[in-house]
């Protein structure tokens, strides 16, 4: 699919970049992964407690599970 340069610039994609695509109510929607990630971060920003790291919480949980498994 050829997307004009002005639209690629507005979408923050370069020639050859992958796009997420879906059809909704007969309309084709295209989204760059970069913009999609920023939108997801913005949505989660209001949901997650401030100063809390999900990665750190996941690591703690995995360590607890590993410790429990090693004890039998």
SERO-70880 format. One record per residue (C-alpha): residue number from 1; residue in one letter; chain; x, y, z. Coordinates in steps of 0.001 Angstrom, whole numbers. Layout:
BEGIN
NUM  a  A  X  Y  Z
...
***
This chain:
BEGIN
1  x  A  0  0  0
2  x  A  1378  3417  -887
3  x  A  772  6132  1679
4  x  A  1616  9694  615
5  x  A  4611  11277  2371
6  x  A  2498  13932  4120
7  x  A  262  11257  5645
8  x  A  3266  9117  6650
9  x  A  4744  12141  8387
10  x  A  1483  12848  10233
11  x  A  1301  9172  11248
12  x  A  4967  9204  12337
13  x  A  5936  6313  10071
14  x  A  8668  5897  7513
15  x  A  8555  4171  4173
16  x  A  8607  410  4782
17  x  A  7495  596  8450
18  x  A  4966  -1946  9706
19  x  A  1484  -677  10539
20  x  A  -1355  -2028  12623
21  x  A  -4522  -2199  10529
22  x  A  -8155  -2989  11250
23  x  A  -11570  -2349  9760
24  x  A  -14273  -811  11913
25  x  A  -17740  30  10575
26  x  A  -16411  -275  7021
27  x  A  -13518  2139  7660
28  x  A  -9862  1162  7353
29  x  A  -7778  2287  10338
30  x  A  -3976  2386  10227
31  x  A  -1798  2965  13283
32  x  A  1946  2960  13721
33  x  A  3195  735  16543
34  x  A  5037  3759  17995
35  x  A  1867  5849  18223
36  x  A  -129  2840  19452
37  x  A  2387  2295  22274
38  x  A  2160  5962  23276
39  x  A  -1645  5765  23308
40  x  A  -1526  2637  25487
41  x  A  913  4323  27889
42  x  A  -1361  7356  28119
43  x  A  -4377  5137  28887
44  x  A  -2491  3271  31622
45  x  A  -997  6411  33128
46  x  A  -4240  7241  34953
47  x  A  -4786  3634  36064
48  x  A  -1413  2742  37547
49  x  A  -359  4045  40955
50  x  A  2230  6796  40664
51  x  A  5800  5688  41314
52  x  A  4973  1980  41032
53  x  A  6871  -143  38522
54  x  A  4955  -3008  36957
55  x  A  8245  -4599  35908
56  x  A  9524  -4527  39502
57  x  A  6255  -6015  40759
58  x  A  6427  -8792  38154
59  x  A  10020  -9607  39118
60  x  A  9047  -9793  42823
61  x  A  6149  -12086  41982
62  x  A  8338  -14378  39876
63  x  A  10939  -14571  42660
64  x  A  8257  -15507  45212
65  x  A  6962  -18221  42867
66  x  A  10474  -19577  42241
67  x  A  11179  -19634  45983
68  x  A  7912  -21462  46685
69  x  A  8713  -24033  43969
70  x  A  12216  -24626  45299
71  x  A  10803  -25352  48791
72  x  A  8549  -27986  47293
***
